[in-house]
Amino acid sequence: MKKFFFFILILFFTKTSFAVEFQGKFIQGHFIIGKTEPDTKVLIDKKEVRVTDDGFFAFGVGRDRKYNIVITLNKDGNKQKIVKKIFKRKYNIQRIDGLPEEKVSPPEEMYERIKKENKLIGSARNIDSNLTHFKNKFTVPIENTIITGVYGSQRILNGEPKWPHYGLDFAADEGTKIEAMLDGIVTLAEPDLYYSGGTLIFDHGHGISTLYMHMQKIFVKKGQKIKQGDIIGTVGSTGRATGAHLDVRLNWFQTRLDPETVLNIK
């Protein structure tokens, strides 16, 4: 009887409950920072993610994710699984019919160029560095302006659903200076991509990156370290833009997130 009681106590005390906190909401499109004990292995669904020396890790929820997210923590052989329900959002859907075909789809001769440019962008977004800037607070790239386009909205042109808008559009005159939203390293600096025109991508660590699109001028180079608030270029209307504005985007690797979830714009 005593041996059996001792065995029960061993089971009770070796079953570890991990201390873990989350900053962010488990809603479609949201960026989330986790904090747990140092030296803990963390999996988001089945993907192992980096954990900083002080226990921070980052991930995000895709625009259309409908199923729960599973966070698995493992330290010294002790595991804990956390299942979080993902809440849905409603997005703005706009239907426009009767458009000329060239306004709906790019010409075929552009397909190869678009494919190459998408590969460049995908490679930059896939970088998994040990930078820890993602832990810090983001700031807006342009002060005293209005938002003209939001994350998640989608157009259906001539009955054909187009890619959702994954960014946040800031209205501004051409030549308006753009500030870096967060410390990082430039991983892509291209002056003339087909869709996004003048384009920058910054790595902030752990798969978190930001994009700046439709820029008129770019003042930084690939590989350059930048500080939050640095002037990185100017607003333009390059690429497939209908007017001058800045489109900024936020990613966790290939998962597109809502920039507004880190900028706290009212």
ABEGO torsion letter per residue (X at the ends): XAAAAAAAAAAAAABBBBBBBBBEBBBBGBBBBBBBBBGBBBBBEABBBBBBAAGBBBBBBBAABABBBBBBBBBGGBBBBBBBBBBBBBBBBBBBBGBBAAAABBBAAAAAAAAAAAAAAAAAAABBBABAAAABBBBBABBGBBBABBBGBBBBBGGBBBBBBABBBBBBBBGBBBBBABBEBBABBBABBAAAEBBBBBBAEGGBBBBBBGBABBABBBGBBBBBGBBAEBBBABEBBABBBBBBBBBBEABBBBAAAAAGBX
